[in-house]
Amino acid sequence: MQHLCLQPLLDCVTDSVINRLLLMRTILILILASIQVSLCTTETYAWQETQAEIVPGGDLRWAPRPFAFRAGPTTRYIDFDNGSDDAPGTREQPWRRHPWDPEVAGRSRAHSGPATFIFKRGVVYRGRLSAPAMDGSAEEPSRLTSDPSWGSGDAVICGAVPVTGWLGERHRDMPTDGEIWSSRIDWQPRRVWIRATNGALQRLILARTPNWKSAPDDMRAGWWEWENPQWWTGANKVSHAGKRMHIGIDARHLDGPPELYRDALVWTEYAIMMGSPYATRVEGYDAQRKGLMFQGPWWGDGEQTVTGNRYYLEDKPQFLDEDGEYWFEPAGKGGTLYVRLPAGVNPSTIAIEAARHSTLVSAGAMHHLEISGLVFQAGNTHWDLTARTFVDPEVESAGIRLLGGGQDIRIANCRFEHLTGGVRLRTPKDDQMLIGATISDCDFADLDRFGIVVGNSSRWGKAEGPFSRVEEISILRNRLTRIGLRGGRDCHGHVIVTEFPASQHIAGNIVAQVGGAGIFAFGGKGSGQLHDVPLSRSLIHHNKVSDTMLMTNDWGGIETWQGGPHYLWSNISVNPGGYWHWSARNMDPRKPESIDYGTARQGYAFYFDGSFKNWVFNNIAIGGSSTIGDPRSNACAFMEVIGFQNAFFNNTAWRFNAGHRRQHPRAGRDLILGNIYQDMSMWNLALTKPRGSEDANAYQMQNGDGNDFDIASMAVGANVFSGTARAFGAFDEQGTRHQVMADFAAGFTTRKAKRSDIGISQDGSALTDPAAGDFRPAAGSSAVDAGVRVFVPWSLAATVGEWHFTPNAHDPGTVNDEHWYMMPYYVGREDYWKTPRNHLHGDGIAIADYVAGPLEDWTSGALRLAAGKTLVARCAARPSYSYAVERDTRTAPAEAQASPDVAGHDLLIEVYLRTTQGDGAIVTKLAQRGYALEMAGGRPRLRLCLDGTDVLVATATQTLSDGAWHHVIAEADRDGVPAIYIDGQAVRIEISGVMPTASLANEADLHVGGLAMDIDFLRIARSTLAGSRTSIGELHAWQADGPQLRDFAGRTPTGSRRDAGALETAR
């Protein structure tokens, strides 16, 4: 029970009615708190579970949890084959259609309120469910499910309808050979299948030329190529019909009559980056140049169509020239479907189905909704395949779609196949919220554009807030295969996409053979946005993505964007694609010096694209080839663009052209520690773009990064390098190429980096047998006992100061502030490095004052402060911060910045320290008002002051002056009570005074020290644990025993210290 000391409260009572009310309120809150804060219970957290099966050598296997049928008190049964909408909806007398089906009638249509709707297994429900709201309640969720005891096989919701009435007729423009059949129908399908007797679907191909077949490493190997000579001169951009557009020239193949091409769809790559094939309409044909005229991926003549870009044509009757194809001629609301089936089969003898319904379950709101145990298949899409996503919602149709607010949504143990996408949950309006959505244990396959998309209302062109709120998103234990291979305009085929949830958990997902990135996670807010984002927490672990970016380039197998903290651990990324044919075709293996790391492929195992505050550990990056000149050679294991405050430690990378690459690295502020890089062919560490033959001035003008890289804030050490790269790396402003590690290390040492030994170069393999899938360090490897321990703080909301007390060789008296809080002045991501920080400065502090601490072992991670010795973060007369917003300049005054001045906000102070002194200040920001965390009689004490008087004092009853390391959190909930936690436990406190409601703002500097102590970590936040959507139990479990302290397989180190790389060696 929490100890309450009420006498000081009674002593401060005056006759003021207001003070009496405040006193009564505080006493009531304290009594309630005393009831709640009693015995500490042991909790488990979802991130503690691997969510996948771990193979000891370093692999992951899908481990979905089995389906469990659940029903509420109200049940309704649905049998599409034998039910009736006029029936009561019981198991014995089921409905035919669901009440949310637009074609429903009778008693089913009249139903209202939450229920468990049970679809019969072994039955295909043909239709769609659509409603303004699909709501249940916390007590009785609405459920769409199946019961294993009712029917056998799959319970299917299908968007396709059987096609009958076949005639042996062909269109006048079709080839005369082969068996072509037709049927007139009253809807317009964009997808057609053969359904086998076992229910499996075989998709027919929309008539095309050439009749290409994909290759494993190059899906577009059978496409034709544009010739487009001298494309860089603009000669292949033309005006036609009053519009600017591209012309693609191919004299070898485009020699037919104009009507063969006009109005066809052309799927074409583009340049320079991304290049994802998109569909656009052929608007003209130049018979003289043998060229097709069409608009670019966005509109007009945007982007480039270059020599070696590839393309094919489709959707013309003339192209129906091979078995397994179809073509549809629209007329009114229906039209005629033509098919040419494998082996000339008569369609009347088999089951042909054509897509009619696009999105199968759609709503404008979903609250307390569960969908489980169902199969969603065979959906249609928007007719115009050239349309961008904003044209119509059905451009991105899905098995399940929410466009609106929601809460407590659970989608589990479902299968999604032959659709545009699987699950799409978006809050498109700025006043909407999506709080709590879990998509788990589902199987996604053969989806044209995406697997899972969850996002807020962020959109191009909107800078000012507000934006909708999305949080508590979990995407767990799903399998996603053959997705994003037919994307379309403004679609790159990414599979799992999350857009700015405040908290997200993506784990245990197995992704393979996909068009774009496997996992594509945004945190914080978008570049260019002006609103305040106090909390962002992304947990991404135990996912495996293989053969990604088969239809695009310049992405990552696993990719994070924007604001963290992003925590990425124990993931595997295999063979990231990104093949760009127009570049690779020019490689000459006889001239390897002309081939760069990304000449053949621009795809990265892990990509941090304008991504900040990433903690990346225990991951494995596996390349398919690193042979210079091989079109299959994978570009890079770990790629950063612009980002900083990223830590890469204890990861393993095998067989890439480059191990680690940074682009626009001027901010420094990275850790690269304890990693294994084996068989890199070109670069181990290209921490800036290596300079070619140009001089240093030309190089700097080209890259635009200036000449002030913050190398002193970086640490590179304890890494293990095996194999012979063409050159070791580069890191400085001139792009100096360092051929060997010793030269690289000498340069880092000269720049006084936090750590500069770089690592160890080893002969022979550092890994046991990577070709056989064993990524553990080999016996006797230099990696054994060579890894590091890095402290990884659990994210808190509105963190305004974070100090790790690692020595700064350039200036030992400065301790850098490493907080990350995306306030409104975080606008353009290129300028984030300029945003204000609250660095601590102390006079007379030397490297020798830094000592070993408990939190990290890669450096002396704690600072020893003598009694009376302080560090100061300057807050008095704090300057305004100016930042660019498009063409304007705005200013954030001191009070609008993330500073330790908490003003009227909540307050949380976290510190790791040890001391034997009983009295003294730990951290203070006090003038006539403010706060202090100090030791009094050996006990931690939090003081809040107004007008020179202590208005609230909270003192722990536990002493800390025992010379041992302790973790302390003191927090002040401005609408509640103070609390103090020691070593992960809430402790009893004595309280005097009342919680102030007035601002604590003051002009004083922040002072750290006064108490004789060793300090390892300090953090200040304008929030509480509850306001950070966490608890002391979770924070302590993460920081004291989290996955960063174990290896890929969850094992604790067994040697003298952690092994380098993702895995401990087999001992």
VEXKEMI-430030 format. One record per residue (C-alpha): x, y, z; residue in one letter. Coordinates in steps of 0.2 Angstrom, whole numbers, plus 5000, padded with zeros to 4 digits. Example, Ala and Ser with C-alpha at 12.3 -4.5 7.8 and 13.67 -1.06 7.14 Angstrom:
residues 2
506249785039A 506849955036S 
END
This chain:
residues 1067
500050005000M 500750174996Q 501150275011H 500250445012L 500850585023C 499350705024L 499950815039Q 500850935028P 499350955017L 498250995032L 499651125038D 499451215022C 497551245022V 496951425022T 495251495023D 495251505004S 493851404996V 494851364981I 496251294992N 495051185001R 494351114985L 496151084979L 496550994995L 495050884995M 495350844976R 497250794980T 496750694995I 495450594985L 496750564971I 498050504983L 496850384992I 496350314975L 498150304970A 498550214987S 497250084982I 498050054965Q 499850054969V 500149904980S 500949744975L 501849734959C 501349604946T 502349524933T 501649564916E 502149504898T 502149604883Y 501849564865A 503549614859W 504349484871Q 503649354860E 504549304844T 502949284834Q 503849164822A 504749004823E 506649024825I 507848914816V 509548904826P 510648954812G 509749104808G 508049084799D 506249114803L 504749014799R 502849064798W 502049014815A 500249064814P 499149034829R 497648924825P 495948984822F 494748984837A 492948994834F 492149124845R 490349174846A 489349304856G 487549294863P 486749334847T 487149224832T 486549224814R 486949094801Y 487249114783I 487148984769D 487249064752F 486848904743D 485348844753N 484748994764G 483349114763S 483349294768D 481549264775D 482149134787A 482549164805P 484449154802G 484649004813T 485848854810R 484348754805E 483548894794Q 484949014789P 484949164779W 485549174761R 486349344762R 487149454776H 486149604782P 487549714775W 487449644757D 486649774746P 485649644738E 484849574754V 483049564757A 481749504770G 482149464788R 483949474785S 483849654779R 482849704794A 484149644806H 485049774817S 486349774831G 487849674834P 487949484832A 489049344827T 488749304809F 489249134804I 489649084786F 489448904782K 491048814777R 491148734760G 490048864753V 490549014742V 489549174746Y 489449274730R 489249464734G 489949604745R 489549674762L 489449864763S 488849974777A 489050154783P 489550074800A 490049894805M 489949914824D 489749804839G 490149844857S 491449804869A 490349684878E 489749604861E 490749634846P 490049614829S 490849454821R 491049384804L 491649204805T 491449024802S 491148874813D 492148714810P 490648614816S 489548684802W 490048624785G 491748574779S 493048664768G 493248854767D 491948984770A 492249094755V 491649274751I 491949294733C 491849444721G 491749334706A 490149264697V 490049104686P 489949144667V 488849034656T 488049044639G 489649024629W 489649044611L 490948994598G 491149174592E 492649294590R 492849474588H 493149534570R 494949604575D 495449444584M 496749314577P 495949174567T 496849034574D 496448954591G 494848914600E 493949084605I 492349084615W 491249224620S 489849264632S 488749424635R 488649474653I 487849624662D 489449674672W 491249724667Q 492549614674P 494449664675R 494949484681R 494449314675V 494849144682W 494548954679I 493948874696R 494648694698A 493548564706T 494548584722N 494048764722G 495848834717A 495848984705L 496848994689Q 496949174683R 496749204664L 497949344657I 497249504649L 497649484631A 499449554628R 500949564617T 502249504619P 501649344627N 503049364640W 503549244654K 504449294669S 506149244675A 506549214694P 507749354695D 506949464682D 505049474681M 505149574665R 506449474656A 505149444642G 504649624639W 505149724624W 506349874626E 506250054621W 507650114609E 507450294613N 509150364607P 509750514615Q 508350524627W 509350644638W 509050784625T 507250784627G 506950714609A 505750584616N 504550704624K 503250774611V 501650864610S 500150774604H 498350814604A 498750974614G 499650874628K 501450844632R 501850664633M 503250534630H 503550444614I 504250264615G 505250204600I 505450024595D 505750004577A 506049814579R 504249774585H 503149924582L 502949904563D 501049864563G 499649974557P 499150114569P 497450034574E 498549894582L 499150004595Y 497950154597R 497050144614D 498049994619A 498649994637L 500550004638V 501449944654W 503150034654T 504550054666E 505250234668Y 506850314674A 507850374684I 507350304701M 505950184706M 505350144688G 503850044694S 502949984678P 501250084676Y 499850074664A 499450214653T 498450234637R 499250234620V 498650404613E 499550404596G 500750314585Y 502150384575D 502350274560A 503950354554Q 504850344570R 503950184575K 503450254591G 501950254603L 501450414612M 500850404630F 500850504646Q 502050484661G 501750394677P 500950554685W 500350644670W 501050734655G 502850704651D 503450684668G 504950574672E 505950494658Q 505750344646T 507550294642V 508450174631T 508250004639G 506650034648N 505549894645R 503649884641Y 502249774634Y 500549804627L 498849734632E 496949754631D 496649744613K 495649604604P 497149584592Q 498249524606F 497149374610L 498349254602D 498849134615E 497949004626D 497549064644G 497049234639E 495449344639Y 494849504633W 493249604637F 492249724626E 491249844636P 489549894631A 488349994642G 488449924660K 489049754653G 489849684637G 490549534629T 491949424637L 493049324626Y 494149184632V 495549074624R 495748934636L 497248814639P 497248674627A 495748744618G 494548684632V 492748724629N 492248844643P 490548754645S 491448604652T 492348694666I 491948834678A 492449014672I 492149154684E 492249334681A 492549474694A 491049574698R 491249644715H 492849744720S 492949774738T 492149624747L 491949704765V 491849894766S 491250014779A 491450204784G 491650154802A 492149994811M 492049974830H 492249814840H 492249714824L 493049534823E 493249454806I 494049274807S 494049104798G 493549164781L 494249164763V 494149324753F 494449304735Q 494149354716A 493849534718G 493649654703N 494549824702T 494149994695H 493849984676W 495150114671D 496850034674L 497750194671T 496850284685A 497750354700R 497250304718T 496250474721F 495150444706V 494050314714D 494150204730P 494050044719E 495750084712V 496350014728E 494949894731S 495249764745A 494649604753G 494249714769I 494249904768R 493850034781L 493850214775L 493350304791G 493550294810G 493750134820G 494150054836Q 494549874842D 494649794825I 495249614824R 495549524808I 496249344810A 496549174802N 495849234785C 496449204768R 496549334755F 496849284736E 496649354719H 496149534724L 496849704722T 497349704740G 497049614756G 496649734770V 496549924769R 496150034785L 496250214782R 495550374791T 495450494777P 494650634786K 495650734798D 494450724813D 494350534813Q 495250404824M 495750224822L 496250154839I 496749974840G 496749864825A 497549694824T 497849594808I 498549424812S 498849244807D 498149274789C 498749214772D 498849334758F 499349284740A 499149344722D 498649514726L 498949644712D 499449804722R 499649774741F 499449664756G 499049774771I 498849964772V 498550054788V 498650244788G 498050414794N 497450564784S 499150624778S 499150674760R 500150774747W 499850954748G 499250964766K 500551034778A 499551114792E 498751004805G 497650924811P 497850744804F 496850594809S 497450494824R 497950314822V 498750204835E 498950034843E 499149944826I 499749764826S 500149664811I 500749494817L 501149324810R 500449344792N 501149264777R 501149364761L 501649294744T 501649354726R 500949524730I 501249694721G 501749614704L 500449714694R 500349884703G 499850024691G 499950214692R 500650284708D 500850114715C 502550024718H 501849854725G 502349874743H 501649744754V 501449794772I 501249984773V 500950084788T 500750274788E 501050374804F 500250274818P 500850334835A 501150154840S 501350004829Q 501949824831H 502449724815I 503149554819A 503149374813G 502649414795N 503449304781I 503449394765V 504049324748A 504049364729Q 503349534729V 503449684718G 503949814731G 504549834748A 504049694760G 503849814775I 503649994772F 503350084789A 503150274792F 503250344809G 503050524817G 502450634803K 502750664785G 504150784779S 503350954776G 502050934789Q 501851064803L 500950974817H 501550914834D 501850724836V 502350694854P 502350504853L 502950374840S 503450194843R 503750064830S 504149884834L 504749784819I 505449614823H 505549434818H 504949464800N 505749384785K 505649464768V 506349374753S 506449414734D 505749594736T 505649734724M 505449624709L 504549764699M 505349924706T 506949994713N 507650114726D 506750044740W 507149924754G 506549744758G 506149814776I 506050004775E 505650144788T 505350324785W 505250484796Q 505150494814G 505550354827G 505950284838P 505950134826H 506549974834Y 507049844822L 507749674828W 507949494823S 507249524805N 507949444790I 507949524772S 508449404758V 508949454740N 508249624739P 507949654720G 507849834713G 508449774696Y 508449924684W 508749854666H 509150014658W 510650034669S 511249854671A 511249824652R 512749944650N 513849854662M 515449784655D 516149644667P 517849674658R 517849854665K 517349824684P 518049994689E 516650074679S 515349974689I 514650044705D 513749964719Y 512050004712G 512349984694T 511349824692A 510149844706R 509549984717Q 508749884731G 509249874749Y 509049734762A 508649874775F 508250054770Y 508150204781F 507550334769D 507450504778G 507250394794S 507750454811F 508050374828K 508150194823N 508850054834W 509349914822V 510049754830F 510149564828N 509549574810N 510249474796I 510449534778A 510749404764I 511249444747G 511049334732G 512649384723S 514049514726S 514949474710T 515449634701I 514549634684G 513249504689D 511549584685P 510949484701R 512149564712S 511349654727N 511749834730A 511849854749C 511349784766A 511049944776F 510650104767M 510350274775E 509750434767V 509750594777I 509350514793G 510350524809F 510250464827Q 510250284821N 511150144829A 511649984820F 512349854831F 512649664832N 511949634814N 512549514801T 512649554782A 513249434769W 513549444751R 513249624745F 514149754734N 514149864749A 513949834768G 513350004774H 512950154764R 512550334769R 511850474758Q 511850654764H 512750604780P 513250774786R 512250764803A 513350614809G 512550554825R 512650364820D 513250214829L 513950064819I 514549934831L 514849744833G 514149704815N 514849564804I 515049614786Y 515549464775Q 515949454756D 515649634752M 516349654734S 516449844732M 516349934749W 516249884767N 515750054774L 515250194761A 514750314774L 514750454761T 514750434742K 516550394737P 517250514725R 517650464708G 518850554695S 518150724699E 519050844710D 518450884728A 517551044724N 516550974710A 516150824721Y 515550934735Q 514451044723M 513650884716Q 513250814733N 512750974741G 513250914759D 514451054763G 516051024772N 515551004790D 515150824793F 514850794812D 516050644813I 516450674831A 514650624836S 514850454827M 515550284834A 516150154822V 517050004830G 517049814835A 516449764818N 517049614809V 517549614791F 517749454781S 518149444762G 519049574751T 518149724745A 518749824731R 519049964743A 518649984762F 517550134762G 517350324763A 516650444776F 517250624774D 516650784765E 517850754750Q 517350574747G 519050514750T 519250334746R 520150224759H 520750064752Q 521149984768V 520349984786M 521850064794A 521750214784D 519850234787F 520150214806A 521550344805A 520450464797G 519050434810F 520350454824T 520950614817T 519150684817R 518950624836K 517450514833A 516650434849K 517450274843R 518650254829S 519450074829D 518150024816I 518449844819G 519349684814I 519749614797S 519849424797Q 520449304784D 519249164780G 517449154785S 516849244800A 515149144799L 514948954801T 514148914784D 513049054777P 512748964760A 511948834770A 510948954781G 512048954796D 512449134801F 513249094818R 515049144821P 516249014816A 517248924829A 518749034832G 518049174822S 518549354827S 516749384830A 516749274846V 516549394861D 516749544850A 515049614850G 514349764860V 513049814873R 512149974868V 510750054879F 509150064870V 507850174879P 506050134878W 505150274869S 504150404879L 503050544873A 503650724872A 505450684876T 506350854877V 508050794883G 509050624882E 510850614887W 511850454887H 513450514895F 514650434882T 516350524880P 516550654867N 518350644862A 518150814852H 517550904868D 517450794884P 516450934893G 514950914881T 513650784882V 512550784867N 510650784869D 509950644858E 508050674861H 506850654846W 505150744847Y 504350804831M 503750974836M 502951084822P 504651154817Y 505150984811Y 504651024793V 505750974779G 506750814783R 508350884775E 508351014789D 507950904804Y 509850904808W 509751094812K 508351074825T 508751134842P 509551014855R 509951034873N 511750984875H 512550984892L 514151074895H 515351064909G 516951154913D 518451044918G 517850884912I 519050764905A 519050594896I 519650514912A 518050574921D 517050444911Y 516950274919V 516150104915A 514250104917G 513049964917P 512050004902L 513349994888E 515049914886D 515649994869W 516350144878T 516550214895S 514650254896G 514550344913A 515150514919L 515850534937R 515350704944L 516150764961A 515050844974A 514651024968G 515150984950K 513751014937T 513351014918L 512251144911V 511051154896A 510751334892R 508951384893C 509051564898A 508951684883A 508651534872R 508651594854P 507251574842S 507351444829Y 506951484811S 506351354799Y 505751354781A 503951314776V 503951304757E 504551484752R 504151564768D 505151574785T 504351544801R 505051564819T 504851454834A 505151554850P 506051474865A 504351434873E 503851334857A 505351224857Q 505751054865A 506651114880S 506751054898P 505651204903D 504051094905V 502951244908A 501151184911G 501551004905H 501750844914D 503450804920L 504450644919L 506350624924I 507250464922E 509050434928V 510250294930Y 511450334944L 512550274958R 513050374974T 513550364992T 513050534996Q 511450575005G 511050745000D 511250844984G 510450894967A 510250764953I 509450884940V 508651054943T 507851184933K 507351314946L 507151504948A 505651564957Q 504751424949R 505251254942G 505751084947Y 507150984955A 507550794957L 508750774971E 509350664985M 508750705003A 509350595017G 509850465004G 508150464997R 507550534980P 506450684981R 505450774968L 505150964971R 503951074961L 504051264965C 503051424962L 503551594968D 505051534977G 504051414987T 503951224987D 502151184982V 502350994980L 503650884988V 503650694985A 505050594994T 505350414992A 505450305007T 506850205000Q 508650255001T 509850244986L 511450304994S 512150124994D 513450144980G 512450024969A 511750074952W 509950124952H 508650164940H 507450304945V 505950384937I 505050534945A 503450594937E 502150724940A 500450704932D 499750874933R 497950804934D 498450674946G 499850634959V 501750624959P 502550444958A 504250384960I 504950214953Y 506550134958I 507249994949D 505649954940G 504549964955Q 503350094961A 503950144979V 503050224994R 503150414994I 502850545007E 501950694999I 501750875005S 500851014996G 499651004981V 500050974963M 500151144955P 499051194940T 500051344936A 501551344924S 503251304930L 504151404916A 505651494921N 507251574914E 508451464923A 509651344915D 509551154917L 510851094929H 511350914931V 512450874946G 512850944963G 512650774970L 514250664970A 513750524958M 514050424943D 512750454930I 512450344915D 510750404907F 509650554910L 507950584901R 506650724903I 504950714895A 503350824896R 502350674899S 502050524910T 502150334908L 500250334906A 500350474893G 501650374884S 500550224882R 501650124893T 501950064911S 503450054923I 503349864920G 503549874902E 504850014902L 505949914914H 505649744905A 506249824889W 507749924896Q 508349794909A 507949634899D 507449674882G 507949594865P 509449714863Q 510249614877L 510049444868R 510449374851D 509349344836F 508649184844A 508349264861G 509849194869R 510949284882T 512749294879P 513749144886T 515549204884G 516449354892S 515349464882R 514149474867R 514749394850D 514749514835A 513349494823G 511549434825A 511849274833L 512949194847E 514049054841T 513648874845A 514548834861R 
END
